[in-house]
Amino acid sequence: MRSIVLGASGIVGHYIVDCLTAAGERPVALSRTQRQSDGVDWLVADLAAPTSLNLLGVATLYCTAHAGLLADALPHFALPDLKRVVAFTSTSLVTKQDSEIAEEREHVRHWAEAEARLIATCEKLGVEWTVLRPTIIYAEGRDANITRLARLIQKAGFMPLAGAGSGLRQPVHAEDLAIGAIAAAHSPAAAYKIYALPGTDTVSYREMIGRIFDGLHKPRRILPVPPVLWRAAFAMAKPFVANANVAMGSRMSKDMTFDPTAAIEDFNWNPRPFHPVFK
């Protein structure tokens, strides 16, 4: 039996494909553009405009694309042998549901609805499902979280924090998420469950930034800014930080941690410590 990876060109999907091929499997990978790589059967398809794909022998579907797109597309796919769907969403469904930014609250609401719709679709089709919610995803040089901060530090030479930056974080590497997804797919205990997937290390936001400095081989130059001044100065800083908003500052003092116990017990979740290295 084979696997299909939706979002195979993305940060986590790329590692899922690599892990599957390294294990001797020849996975099917979906992309909106024509691609080619050894050991992978690439198909061109768009989840937003699904067409029938007859995929005999595909038992596992991994999805790192938006859960709502998969929920809408899955009934169009001919997957007679499909046994398990493993889909990624995010712990943001919990941490940002009460955000002071209305746009974030609305985004999280739609994401939660998409997750629920995907689960309902799988159950209607008689397919087992597992939903994985990572914390802060990173892969040096590729992600939009830790790498974005590293680029800001590289450019400015220092990093301002709103207050002490005492809020706790659990960054998780994209490759570990791929390994975890494959383990979850093969675990009967992981069927019909939602898991938070945090990294091994629980560190303060300030320490997380410090370790990014370490990974850049730069001295730690962290500048605490009183929250009131942070808000006042935010308009000047915003052009240098893509997708930034004022809530980023208030979240630096908020704990965003999750318990990995269920994932450890059900599929041996065991991510690496957080020590990024940037070349």
LONUKE-318976 format. One line per 5 residues: their letters; for each residue x, y, z of N, C-alpha, C. Coordinates in Angstrom, 3 decimals. Layout:
<atoms>
A) X:Y:Z:X:Y:Z:X:Y:Z | ...
</atoms>
This chain:
<atoms>
MRSIV) 0.836:-1.194:0.000:0.000:0.000:0.000:0.879:1.256:0.000 | 0.374:2.300:-0.623:1.140:3.532:-0.789:0.497:4.678:-0.025 | 1.189:5.821:-0.045:0.708:7.044:0.595:0.606:8.148:-0.435 | -0.271:9.109:-0.159:-0.351:10.318:-0.962:-0.142:11.507:-0.036 | 0.613:12.487:-0.498:0.934:13.666:0.312:0.370:14.903:-0.386
LGASG) -0.536:15.594:0.284:-1.084:16.847:-0.214:-0.359:17.989:0.490 | 0.143:18.942:-0.286:1.005:19.969:0.278:2.440:19.479:0.334 | 2.808:18.629:-0.637:4.116:17.971:-0.618:5.270:18.916:-0.856 | 5.011:20.087:-1.411:6.095:21.049:-1.640:6.262:22.008:-0.474 | 5.419:21.877:0.545:5.492:22.752:1.709:6.535:22.303:2.711
IVGHY) 6.671:23.055:3.778:7.742:22.834:4.740:7.650:21.466:5.421 | 6.437:21.049:5.833:6.286:19.736:6.474:6.084:18.647:5.426 | 5.286:18.931:4.412:5.028:17.941:3.371:6.290:17.468:2.691 | 7.219:18.382:2.483:8.515:18.036:1.875:9.229:16.969:2.694 | 9.221:17.133:4.016:9.883:16.152:4.879:9.117:14.827:4.914
IVDCL) 7.789:14.872:4.832:7.014:13.628:4.796:7.406:12.808:3.575 | 7.480:13.473:2.419:7.890:12.784:1.191:9.284:12.190:1.358 | 10.208:12.953:1.903:11.579:12.470:2.099:11.617:11.248:3.021 | 10.855:11.299:4.104:10.843:10.186:5.055:10.246:8.932:4.426 | 9.200:9.099:3.641:8.562:7.945:2.994:9.504:7.298:1.975
TAAGE) 10.168:8.125:1.178:11.085:7.571:0.178:12.299:6.920:0.847 | 12.760:7.519:1.946:13.897:6.933:2.670:13.545:5.565:3.241 | 12.248:5.349:3.522:11.789:4.064:4.054:11.503:3.051:2.952 | 11.736:3.443:1.693:11.561:2.520:0.585:10.228:2.604:-0.117 | 9.393:3.543:0.281:8.092:3.706:-0.368:8.213:4.672:-1.545
RPVAL) 7.339:4.524:-2.523:7.259:5.475:-3.626:5.918:6.210:-3.479 | 5.903:7.347:-2.786:4.635:8.039:-2.519:4.130:8.794:-3.743 | 2.838:9.088:-3.691:2.215:10.001:-4.646:2.206:11.381:-3.997 | 2.527:12.404:-4.760:2.556:13.769:-4.222:1.757:14.679:-5.133 | 0.943:15.517:-4.518:0.110:16.451:-5.270:0.715:17.843:-5.257
SRTQR) 0.671:18.506:-6.401:1.149:19.884:-6.510:0.299:20.601:-7.545 | 0.188:21.910:-7.411:-0.564:22.692:-8.397:0.258:22.941:-9.656 | 1.575:22.696:-9.589:2.439:22.866:-10.752:3.199:21.579:-11.026 | 3.662:21.428:-12.230:4.400:20.230:-12.614:5.723:20.141:-11.872 | 5.979:18.989:-11.249:7.228:18.767:-10.525:7.754:17.378:-10.848
QSDGV) 9.017:17.161:-10.550:9.621:15.863:-10.788:10.754:15.639:-9.797 | 10.795:14.457:-9.203:11.894:14.094:-8.314:11.974:12.582:-8.234 | 13.145:12.081:-7.942:13.371:10.644:-7.901:12.548:9.992:-6.792 | 11.944:8.866:-7.126:11.237:8.079:-6.127:9.869:8.588:-5.760 | 9.354:9.585:-6.472:8.059:10.188:-6.156:7.226:10.284:-7.428
DWLVA) 5.949:9.922:-7.338:5.018:10.101:-8.450:4.241:11.395:-8.224 | 4.593:12.442:-8.963:3.950:13.737:-8.807:2.709:13.828:-9.689 | 1.634:14.353:-9.126:0.405:14.615:-9.864:0.088:16.100:-9.782 | -0.427:16.649:-10.849:-0.842:18.047:-10.860:-2.330:18.108:-10.541 | -2.670:18.801:-9.476:-4.068:18.954:-9.073:-4.192:20.144:-8.147
DLAAP) -5.377:20.716:-8.110:-5.648:21.870:-7.255:-6.804:21.513:-6.329 | -6.548:21.498:-5.032:-7.600:21.152:-4.073:-8.769:22.127:-4.125 | -8.498:23.346:-4.556:-9.571:24.337:-4.639:-10.497:24.079:-5.823 | -10.039:23.278:-6.781:-10.854:22.911:-7.942:-10.652:21.422:-8.192 | -11.148:20.583:-7.285:-10.829:19.149:-7.341:-11.447:18.443:-8.537
TSLNL) -10.707:17.506:-9.069:-11.191:16.612:-10.111:-10.997:15.183:-9.629 | -11.654:14.248:-10.260:-11.570:12.854:-9.828:-10.173:12.309:-10.082 | -9.573:11.773:-9.048:-8.278:11.113:-9.161:-8.446:9.669:-8.711 | -8.217:8.746:-9.610:-8.383:7.332:-9.286:-7.052:6.789:-8.785 | -6.956:6.598:-7.486:-5.683:6.229:-6.865:-5.834:4.897:-6.137
LGVAT) -5.762:3.827:-6.901:-5.816:2.491:-6.324:-4.556:2.229:-5.501 | -4.722:1.539:-4.404:-3.577:1.141:-3.610:-3.052:2.192:-2.662 | -3.704:3.362:-2.601:-3.291:4.407:-1.660:-4.066:4.220:-0.364 | -3.347:3.888:0.702:-3.990:3.595:1.982:-3.940:4.757:2.962 | -2.961:5.650:2.794:-2.769:6.738:3.748:-2.677:8.063:3.009
LYCTA) -3.371:9.061:3.516:-3.327:10.408:2.948:-2.801:11.357:4.009 | -1.718:12.062:3.689:-1.157:13.092:4.567:-1.508:14.450:3.965 | -2.012:15.345:4.781:-2.387:16.666:4.284:-1.805:17.760:5.161 | -0.932:18.576:4.554:-0.427:19.761:5.238:-1.059:21.023:4.658 | -1.938:20.851:3.668:-2.694:21.979:3.121:-3.856:22.309:4.051
HAGLL) -4.620:23.336:3.707:-5.727:23.759:4.567:-6.769:22.660:4.690 | -7.190:22.387:5.916:-8.129:21.294:6.166:-9.448:21.488:5.426 | -9.871:22.737:5.249:-11.120:22.996:4.546:-11.043:22.590:3.085 | -9.884:22.809:2.458:-9.709:22.401:1.062:-9.808:20.885:0.928 | -9.192:20.168:1.867:-9.262:18.714:1.816:-10.684:18.225:2.075
ADALP) -11.373:18.836:3.021:-12.750:18.431:3.314:-13.630:18.542:2.083 | -13.423:19.600:1.293:-14.230:19.797:0.088:-13.801:18.873:-1.049 | -12.492:18.573:-1.118:-11.965:17.801:-2.245:-12.091:16.294:-2.054 | -12.021:15.827:-0.808:-11.931:14.394:-0.541:-13.059:13.577:-1.185 | -14.309:14.039:-1.158:-15.375:13.244:-1.796:-15.215:13.105:-3.305
HFALP) -14.402:13.976:-3.924:-14.188:13.909:-5.369:-13.116:12.897:-5.742 | -12.265:12.527:-4.788:-11.170:11.612:-5.078:-11.658:10.163:-5.048 | -11.191:9.377:-5.981:-11.475:7.946:-5.968:-10.330:7.248:-5.237 | -10.541:6.994:-3.960:-9.518:6.373:-3.114:-10.129:5.141:-2.445 | -10.340:4.093:-3.222:-11.062:2.927:-2.682:-10.333:2.209:-1.558
DLKRV) -9.012:2.356:-1.494:-8.230:1.645:-0.477:-7.826:2.532:0.699 | -8.328:3.765:0.728:-7.904:4.710:1.766:-8.373:4.272:3.148 | -7.425:4.206:4.081:-7.724:3.780:5.453:-7.583:4.918:6.462 | -6.615:5.821:6.244:-6.336:6.843:7.254:-5.980:8.176:6.600 | -6.550:9.232:7.121:-6.179:10.605:6.774:-5.458:11.205:7.974
VAFTS) -4.259:11.743:7.743:-3.514:12.458:8.775:-3.384:13.905:8.308 | -4.031:14.812:9.026:-4.086:16.211:8.595:-3.505:17.122:9.667 | -2.854:18.193:9.210:-2.270:19.174:10.110:-3.167:20.403:10.202 | -3.373:20.876:11.426:-3.958:22.203:11.634:-2.961:22.981:12.504 | -3.365:23.488:13.662:-2.427:24.276:14.466:-2.955:24.470:15.880
TSLVT) -2.029:24.619:16.833:-2.423:24.986:18.188:-2.930:26.423:18.253 | -2.783:27.177:17.175:-3.355:28.529:17.118:-4.868:28.503:17.298 | -5.487:27.357:17.011:-6.930:27.223:17.222:-7.279:27.435:18.692 | -6.300:27.207:19.564:-6.493:27.427:21.000:-5.899:28.773:21.423 | -4.671:29.057:20.999:-3.949:30.225:21.525:-4.454:31.555:20.979
KQDSE) -5.088:31.540:19.805:-5.516:32.802:19.197:-7.028:32.980:19.145 | -7.782:32.086:19.786:-9.232:32.196:19.704:-9.765:33.434:20.432 | -8.982:33.956:21.391:-9.375:35.168:22.107:-8.470:36.346:21.764 | -7.865:36.325:20.590:-6.954:37.394:20.175:-7.653:38.752:20.183 | -6.864:39.789:20.503:-7.419:41.142:20.455:-7.608:41.632:19.027
IAEER) -7.074:40.902:18.063:-7.201:41.253:16.656:-8.387:40.500:16.059 | -9.400:41.228:15.620:-10.617:40.603:15.103:-10.332:39.694:13.911 | -9.415:40.102:13.062:-9.080:39.306:11.885:-8.499:37.952:12.283 | -7.679:37.939:13.344:-7.124:36.671:13.820:-8.217:35.773:14.376 | -9.132:36.350:15.163:-10.227:35.553:15.721:-11.060:34.936:14.602
EHVRH) -11.320:35.703:13.567:-12.120:35.202:12.452:-11.368:34.099:11.702 | -10.079:34.303:11.513:-9.263:33.293:10.831:-9.277:31.982:11.609 | -9.114:32.064:12.916:-9.099:30.868:13.757:-10.464:30.182:13.736 | -11.532:30.980:13.733:-12.879:30.400:13.688:-13.078:29.592:12.403 | -12.654:30.159:11.281:-12.784:29.445:10.005:-11.923:28.179:9.992
WAEAE) -10.739:28.274:10.597:-9.836:27.122:10.643:-10.450:26.003:11.488 | -11.041:26.363:12.614:-11.683:25.367:13.476:-12.869:24.713:12.762 | -13.625:25.517:12.042:-14.749:24.971:11.283:-14.260:24.019:10.199 | -13.144:24.362:9.554:-12.580:23.504:8.519:-12.115:22.175:9.111 | -11.476:22.227:10.271:-11.027:21.010:10.938:-12.215:20.106:11.245
ARLIA) -13.277:20.695:11.787:-14.473:19.912:12.124:-15.131:19.338:10.872 | -15.114:20.107:9.798:-15.714:19.643:8.547:-14.933:18.485:7.952 | -13.606:18.545:8.063:-12.783:17.444:7.568:-13.050:16.171:8.365 | -13.127:16.296:9.672:-13.416:15.126:10.512:-14.762:14.514:10.127 | -15.771:15.367:9.935:-17.100:14.882:9.564:-17.079:14.202:8.198
TCEKL) -16.299:14.750:7.265:-16.191:14.162:5.926:-15.549:12.788:5.993 | -14.472:12.655:6.746:-13.804:11.361:6.891:-14.761:10.319:7.487 | -15.495:10.718:8.503:-16.397:9.774:9.144:-17.537:9.376:8.210 | -18.010:10.328:7.408:-19.056:10.015:6.439:-18.564:9.025:5.396 | -17.273:9.130:5.025:-16.689:8.244:4.022:-16.160:6.937:4.622
GVEWT) -16.216:6.827:5.940:-15.743:5.615:6.602:-14.240:5.499:6.645 | -13.547:6.657:6.733:-12.088:6.687:6.749:-11.601:7.136:8.128 | -10.632:6.437:8.675:-10.045:6.862:9.936:-9.337:8.199:9.757 | -9.311:9.016:10.812:-8.654:10.318:10.736:-7.799:10.549:11.973 | -6.756:11.340:11.789:-5.919:11.833:12.884:-5.586:13.282:12.570
VLRPT) -5.810:14.169:13.526:-5.499:15.588:13.348:-4.332:15.951:14.256 | -3.323:16.587:13.661:-2.132:16.995:14.389:-2.062:18.516:14.443 | -1.891:19.037:15.644:-1.806:20.489:15.842:-0.415:20.852:16.365 | 0.487:21.261:15.485:1.831:21.646:15.934:1.815:23.004:16.640 | 2.887:23.244:17.391:3.117:24.581:17.947:3.933:25.372:16.918
IIYAE) 4.928:26.133:17.324:5.703:26.959:16.383:6.583:26.061:15.518 | 6.292:26.012:14.216:7.043:25.151:13.299:8.264:25.901:12.779 | 9.401:25.199:12.748:10.589:25.813:12.151:11.372:24.785:11.356 | 12.120:25.266:10.411:13.115:24.502:9.651:14.055:25.553:9.105 | 15.237:25.595:9.633:16.171:26.692:9.379:16.236:27.068:7.894
GRDAN) 15.917:28.346:7.631:15.970:28.859:6.269:14.698:28.698:5.474 | 13.695:27.981:6.024:12.502:27.690:5.231:11.197:28.177:5.853 | 11.159:28.332:7.162:9.874:28.595:7.808:9.584:30.088:7.901 | 8.350:30.410:8.273:7.923:31.803:8.401:7.861:32.240:9.860 | 8.411:31.441:10.753:8.366:31.760:12.179:9.769:32.072:12.710
ITRLA) 10.529:31.031:13.022:11.864:31.202:13.590:12.807:31.836:12.567 | 12.730:31.406:11.321:13.600:31.974:10.287:13.296:33.444:10.056 | 12.043:33.818:10.129:11.682:35.234:9.975:12.315:36.073:11.078 | 12.288:35.557:12.308:12.932:36.265:13.415:14.441:36.321:13.219 | 15.012:35.218:12.710:16.461:35.187:12.464:16.855:36.246:11.436
RLIQK) 16.044:36.411:10.415:16.352:37.406:9.384:16.248:38.823:9.943 | 15.284:39.034:10.828:15.152:40.341:11.465:16.379:40.633:12.333 | 16.820:39.634:13.090:18.014:39.788:13.926:19.241:40.038:13.054 | 19.352:39.302:11.970:20.486:39.459:11.061:20.541:40.877:10.501 | 19.358:41.428:10.219:19.292:42.757:9.622:19.531:43.854:10.659
AGFMP) 18.909:43.712:11.840:18.967:44.783:12.838:20.132:44.635:13.809 | 20.554:43.405:14.057:21.631:43.178:15.015:21.158:43.073:16.449 | 19.865:43.293:16.665:19.295:43.162:18.002:17.827:42.762:17.841 | 17.176:42.443:18.967:15.763:42.069:18.932:15.026:42.739:20.069 | 14.041:43.579:19.760:13.227:44.180:20.816:12.155:43.209:21.294
LAGAG) 11.875:43.235:22.591:10.806:42.423:23.163:9.827:43.331:23.886 | 8.562:42.966:23.843:7.563:43.680:24.630:7.621:43.140:26.052 | 8.142:43.931:26.973:8.290:43.483:28.343:9.426:42.484:28.482 | 9.266:41.550:29.417:10.333:40.593:29.717:10.353:39.411:28.764 | 9.307:39.248:27.941:9.251:38.087:27.050:9.202:36.790:27.827
SGLRQ) 8.375:36.762:28.874:8.354:35.613:29.783:7.427:34.494:29.347 | 6.620:34.725:28.324:5.688:33.693:27.870:6.414:32.459:27.355 | 5.906:31.287:27.703:6.578:30.033:27.353:6.207:29.558:25.943 | 7.192:28.978:25.256:7.020:28.481:23.895:7.635:27.085:23.763 | 7.186:26.348:22.722:7.678:24.985:22.460:7.900:24.793:20.954
PVHAE) 8.921:25.422:20.372:9.142:25.293:18.930:9.388:23.832:18.528 | 8.891:23.476:17.336:9.010:22.098:16.879:9.515:22.082:15.437 | 10.474:21.201:15.167:11.077:21.139:13.837:10.151:20.426:12.851 | 10.109:20.921:11.615:9.234:20.360:10.586:9.542:18.895:10.299 | 10.813:18.521:10.336:11.158:17.117:10.076:10.608:16.205:11.156
DLAIG) 10.622:16.661:12.412:10.048:15.867:13.492:8.545:15.705:13.321 | 7.893:16.737:12.804:6.455:16.640:12.532:6.181:15.587:11.460 | 7.040:15.527:10.444:6.880:14.513:9.402:7.037:13.114:9.980 | 8.061:12.936:10.813:8.287:11.634:11.450:7.089:11.272:12.328 | 6.581:12.258:13.069:5.432:12.026:13.933:4.176:11.684:13.149
AIAAA) 3.975:12.344:12.015:2.789:12.089:11.193:2.791:10.656:10.677 | 3.945:10.187:10.229:4.040:8.831:9.706:3.826:7.815:10.831 | 4.384:8.099:12.000:4.175:7.211:13.146:2.710:7.173:13.547 | 2.050:8.331:13.528:0.629:8.389:13.880:-0.217:7.610:12.881 | 0.147:7.694:11.599:-0.609:6.991:10.556:-0.578:5.487:10.755
HSPAA) 0.512:4.980:11.338:0.665:3.542:11.532:0.226:3.083:12.927 | -0.308:4.000:13.708:-0.720:3.653:15.069:-2.242:3.504:15.165 | -2.739:2.312:15.455:-4.189:2.150:15.647:-4.726:3.040:16.767 | -3.904:3.293:17.778:-4.341:4.109:18.915:-4.569:5.561:18.531 | -3.979:6.010:17.406:-4.079:7.416:17.007:-5.291:7.707:16.133
AYKIY) -6.066:6.697:15.801:-7.254:6.916:14.964:-8.316:7.678:15.738 | -8.972:8.609:15.035:-10.093:9.393:15.573:-9.683:10.272:16.750 | -8.464:10.815:16.696:-7.993:11.668:17.790:-7.322:12.928:17.256 | -7.334:13.976:18.090:-6.639:15.234:17.829:-5.486:15.346:18.822 | -4.297:15.673:18.299:-3.114:15.766:19.154:-2.441:17.130:19.023
ALPGT) -2.041:17.685:20.152:-1.099:18.805:20.133:0.304:18.215:19.981 | 1.119:18.849:19.124:2.495:18.381:18.925:3.470:19.516:19.238 | 3.827:19.668:20.509:4.829:20.670:20.887:6.229:20.122:20.761 | 7.207:21.036:20.741:8.601:20.622:20.782:8.983:20.125:22.162 | 10.162:19.515:22.260:10.644:18.969:23.532:10.936:20.059:24.554
DTVSY) 11.573:21.146:24.101:11.992:22.202:25.021:10.875:23.220:25.242 | 10.631:23.529:26.508:9.725:24.613:26.869:10.585:25.767:27.362 | 10.621:26.849:26.581:11.498:27.983:26.893:10.693:29.275:26.866 | 11.183:30.285:27.559:10.531:31.591:27.500:10.729:32.195:26.109 | 9.876:33.130:25.771:10.026:33.802:24.479:11.417:34.433:24.384
REMIG) 11.874:35.013:25.491:13.207:35.636:25.516:14.294:34.603:25.237 | 14.190:33.426:25.877:15.198:32.383:25.657:15.114:31.844:24.232 | 13.905:31.749:23.688:13.756:31.317:22.302:14.515:32.258:21.372 | 14.354:33.552:21.608:15.084:34.544:20.811:16.584:34.396:21.036 | 16.978:34.168:22.283:18.397:33.990:22.591:19.007:32.830:21.828
RIFDG) 18.267:31.745:21.708:18.797:30.587:20.989:18.861:30.836:19.480 | 18.027:31.725:18.986:18.151:32.118:17.579:19.449:32.895:17.379 | 19.746:33.812:18.306:21.050:34.504:18.261:22.193:33.480:18.261 | 22.092:32.483:19.146:23.133:31.453:19.230:23.274:30.735:17.880 | 22.160:30.422:17.251:22.185:29.716:15.985:22.743:30.540:14.846
LHKPR) 22.739:31.852:15.031:23.342:32.757:14.051:24.799:33.071:14.390 | 25.266:32.515:15.514:26.626:32.781:16.005:26.819:34.274:16.267 | 25.794:34.869:16.886:25.840:36.282:17.241:25.635:36.443:18.737 | 26.215:37.477:19.342:25.953:37.731:20.763:24.496:38.096:20.981 | 23.966:37.679:22.102:22.556:37.958:22.400:22.374:39.442:22.711
RILPV) 21.665:40.133:21.843:21.355:41.553:22.046:19.839:41.703:22.022 | 19.264:41.576:23.217:17.811:41.582:23.378:17.424:42.822:24.158 | 16.518:43.599:23.618:16.143:44.886:24.205:14.698:44.842:24.710 | 14.501:44.746:26.038:13.138:44.787:26.567:12.551:46.197:26.417 | 11.322:46.248:25.949:10.622:47.523:25.760:9.335:47.476:26.573
PPVLW) 9.059:48.481:27.405:7.799:48.493:28.143:6.620:48.324:27.184 | 5.641:47.493:27.537:4.517:47.231:26.635:3.838:48.486:26.100 | 3.723:49.526:26.929:3.084:50.764:26.469:3.889:51.387:25.335 | 5.217:51.422:25.501:6.070:51.970:24.448:6.071:51.075:23.204 | 5.972:49.757:23.424:5.903:48.824:22.295:4.736:49.183:21.385
RAAFA) 3.588:49.408:21.994:2.406:49.733:21.195:2.591:51.065:20.468 | 3.209:52.015:21.155:3.405:53.328:20.553:4.382:53.264:19.385 | 5.389:52.389:19.515:6.427:52.294:18.491:6.090:51.282:17.405 | 4.985:50.569:17.560:4.699:49.467:16.660:4.563:49.913:15.208 | 3.960:51.061:15.008:3.757:51.541:13.639:5.082:51.704:12.898
MAKPF) 6.147:52.040:13.629:7.452:52.193:12.986:8.093:50.834:12.697 | 7.828:49.844:13.562:8.463:48.537:13.396:7.743:47.666:12.378 | 6.470:47.886:12.194:5.652:47.012:11.355:6.207:46.799:9.942 | 6.729:47.824:9.256:7.224:47.592:7.890:8.366:46.583:7.791 | 9.050:46.330:8.914:10.201:45.434:8.886:9.843:43.989:9.250
VANAN) 8.602:43.765:9.702:8.180:42.436:10.140:6.939:42.039:9.360 | 7.100:41.119:8.410:5.973:40.713:7.575:4.876:40.071:8.414 | 3.629:40.390:8.074:2.448:39.820:8.735:2.395:40.117:10.232 | 3.063:41.172:10.643:3.083:41.506:12.068:1.811:42.237:12.465 | 1.476:42.138:13.751:0.388:42.941:14.302:0.698:43.241:15.756
VAMGS) -0.045:44.163:16.311:0.272:44.633:17.661:0.109:43.540:18.713 | -0.721:42.534:18.425:-0.937:41.454:19.387:0.317:40.615:19.607 | 1.257:40.680:18.687:2.508:39.931:18.859:3.192:40.309:20.165 | 3.135:41.590:20.513:3.783:42.047:21.733:3.140:41.480:22.977 | 1.815:41.546:23.045:1.120:41.037:24.229:1.291:39.531:24.370
RMSKD) 1.423:38.827:23.253:1.585:37.379:23.332:2.968:36.972:23.829 | 3.937:37.887:23.803:5.276:37.536:24.273:5.292:37.212:25.766 | 4.300:37.681:26.492:4.237:37.403:27.923:3.191:36.336:28.260 | 2.587:35.732:27.226:1.546:34.732:27.425:2.103:33.337:27.187 | 1.836:32.426:28.119:2.270:31.045:27.942:1.451:30.376:26.835
MTFDP) 2.139:29.698:25.909:1.475:28.940:24.848:2.088:27.551:24.823 | 1.728:26.756:25.814:2.320:25.428:25.972:1.235:24.355:25.923 | 1.655:23.153:25.531:0.716:22.051:25.362:1.341:20.761:25.878 | 0.493:19.852:26.298:0.923:18.590:26.896:1.080:17.537:25.796 | 2.284:16.982:25.638:2.510:15.978:24.585:2.230:14.547:25.021
TAAIE) 1.733:14.351:26.236:1.629:12.999:26.797:0.875:12.040:25.890 | -0.267:12.463:25.361:-1.075:11.566:24.531:-0.313:11.137:23.288 | 0.395:12.075:22.657:1.169:11.743:21.460:2.337:10.825:21.795 | 2.954:11.031:22.942:4.056:10.158:23.367:3.549:8.733:23.569 | 2.404:8.611:24.216:1.859:7.290:24.516:1.358:6.574:23.265
DFNWN) 0.744:7.315:22.340:0.082:6.669:21.205:0.983:6.426:20.005 | 1.996:7.297:19.792:2.878:7.049:18.639:4.314:7.506:18.874 | 4.715:7.485:20.148:6.118:7.709:20.527:6.643:9.056:20.029 | 5.884:10.105:20.213:6.305:11.455:19.823:7.584:11.826:20.560 | 8.628:12.181:19.804:9.940:12.420:20.428:10.736:13.429:19.604
PRPFH) 10.332:14.707:19.599:11.034:15.716:18.798:12.374:16.122:19.406 | 13.182:16.777:18.592:14.518:17.214:19.017:14.430:18.454:19.912 | 15.469:18.718:20.708:15.535:19.972:21.471:15.634:21.167:20.516 | 15.297:22.332:21.036:15.314:23.538:20.213:16.676:24.215:20.264 | 17.476:23.939:19.262:18.779:24.588:19.099:18.999:24.821:17.607
PVFK) 18.303:25.791:17.016:18.423:26.003:15.572:19.829:26.437:15.178 | 20.224:26.044:13.983:21.532:26.413:13.449:21.315:26.998:12.057 | 21.744:28.235:11.880:21.571:28.917:10.597:22.927:29.057:9.913 | 22.993:28.625:8.651:24.242:28.678:7.904:24.262:29.905:7.011
</atoms>
